[in-house]
Amino acid sequence: LTGIGSYALSGCTSLTSVEIPEGVTSIASGVFSGCNALASIVVDEKNTVYDSRENCNAIIETGSNVLIAGCKNSTIPDSVTGFGDKAFYGTHLSWIEFSDNVRFINNGSFGFCNFSSLVIPSNVEKIAPDAFIGSRELASIVVAEDNAVYDSRENCNALIETATNILVLGCRNTTIPNSVVGIGKNAFYRSSIRSLIVPNTVESIEMEAFYESEISSIVLPDNITKIGDFA
């Protein structure tokens, strides 16, 4: 075996362990997405392209230190610099801690996971709009104060893009600061938030912002000029 294609094992809900042999040199995105019973991932030590260093129960691209696939028992080595597309998508991961070396989190990396809190470290420069999509259990979001790209101002329990003042990710306990001008795509997708007051500074709510959330009460301001499809 030399390669594993996109979503090759996606949705294999009875899969519990995976061993990657030394000859595999190509692994596409989403290979284990939705494999919520997967608990063990081991890469052969002779593999020169991928590894599972520190018994992390994940697949890491050795040259770039990017974690491309994980499972519910994964731990994140401090050497990891980023997360590939759908690395933990639908795996039911319940806890995550990022090191200061993490620079980016790609599309759907942690989609439909079960963690309740999220701490974004100072060096993260890029978070895809759907990186944490469907995180119903998420109740706390904190961004390191010295992060130059994102913030969680005023203890708002949200992820805000500092330069644009766009709220890109919310959770059950989010309050929206008066400085926010927009709510991004998928920001509260499948969130367990129940009620929300949107301040007068907000002008736009992007598509699927509250799609499949538990929202039952929302107050919208006069200044709203755009509400996206399925918001």
Helices and strands as residue ranges (DSSP letters): E 3-4, E 17-20, E 26-27, E 40-43, E 50-51, G 53-55, E 58-61, E 66-70, E 82-83, E 104-105, E 117-120, E 126-127, E 140-143, E 150-151, G 153-155, E 159-161, E 166-169, E 182-183, E 195-197, E 204-205, E 217-219, E 226-227
